[in-house]
Amino acid sequence: MRLLENNIQSYDFYIEKENMHDEIAKGLAAPVKTISSKFLYDHRGSELFEMITELEEYYPTRTERSIFNDKIQEITLAVGDVQTLIEYGSGSSNKIKALLHHFTSLKEYVPIDISRDFLFQSSLELAMQFPHITIKAVCGDYTAPLTLPLEPSGKKVIFFPGSTIGNFEPVDVRNFLMKSAQLLDEGDGFLIGVDTKKDLHTLESAYDDKKGVTAAFNLNLLTRMNRELGANFNEEQFEHLAYYNVEKGRIEMHLESQCDQQVIIGEHEFSFREGETIHTENSYKYSIDEFQTMALECGFRPSKVWTDVEEKFSVHYLEK
């Protein structure tokens, strides 16, 4: 633990290079090449994603923000007197500010993210804006087991905005919810954003914008592997691919090889056929009933749900 300011502490639990090399090598050696979406978020990837959230086509962030703006009093009342607020994948922490302003009994905020620089920079900014709140910035993988530096008493609430839950396979969603429940006591809560099912055009446009920002975000993964793992990907020989898989109820993002080629990462060599892809992200969409049913199976009681008028997005408050 390091003390960065009077009201901010930093904890670094993430061994980035070792984890990244082993996981990526395993994923590229699989019959269907896959890389976890968490590796999209280095510092540049995080910057690009923040740009994506402001795009005309990308409705989730804008719609979720409008729900929080319109319903913040109801959300504050539903959550109650929370002392500890834990945020998974905090990124720039833009969405947390409304909660930090309205949760007047809050004593500590615990943001968790694997993008080390982005996490500590945003935590320092929040520390100056909210000097009465202790900020415990945790660099770590929130999908892996973590021992968090939490106060032993007081109500705890986990905040997981942005429909990042959609990046998990359904079986992993259940495991994740059950693991999250273990951090909480009875009566504690989970405030989570979940994207809903909707028309094909709206979904696919959100993940393949006209300006090409999402393509740059996806292709940045190759740049990161070249820089951090000594790989030799030629970015011009891959293209961004995104489409909605109706049968599985998810958006899929891929990097598609434009030719037959070989790529070396350390001591590993990987062959790509023309048209073969690296599957880099899924984004599952859930109806309100589908998600609440999963939550019930995992130790949570659905308490409240808020949506926009068109029900493009939903925000759920679950209680353990």
Secondary structure as UniProt FT lines:
FT   STRAND          2..5
FT   TURN            6..7
FT   STRAND          8..12
FT   HELIX           16..29
FT   HELIX           37..40
FT   HELIX           43..52
FT   TURN            53..54
FT   HELIX           59..79
FT   STRAND          84..88
FT   TURN            91..92
FT   TURN            94..95
FT   HELIX           96..102
FT   TURN            104..105
FT   STRAND          108..113
FT   HELIX           116..129
FT   TURN            131..132
FT   STRAND          134..139
FT   TURN            142..143
FT   STRAND          156..160
FT   TURN            162..163
FT   HELIX           164..167
FT   HELIX           170..182
FT   TURN            186..187
FT   STRAND          189..195
FT   HELIX           200..206
FT   TURN            210..211
FT   HELIX           213..229
FT   HELIX           235..237
FT   STRAND          238..245
FT   TURN            246..249
FT   STRAND          250..257
FT   STRAND          261..265
FT   TURN            266..267
FT   STRAND          268..272
FT   TURN            274..275
FT   STRAND          277..284
FT   HELIX           288..297
FT   TURN            298..299
FT   STRAND          301..307
FT   TURN            309..310
FT   STRAND          313..319
//
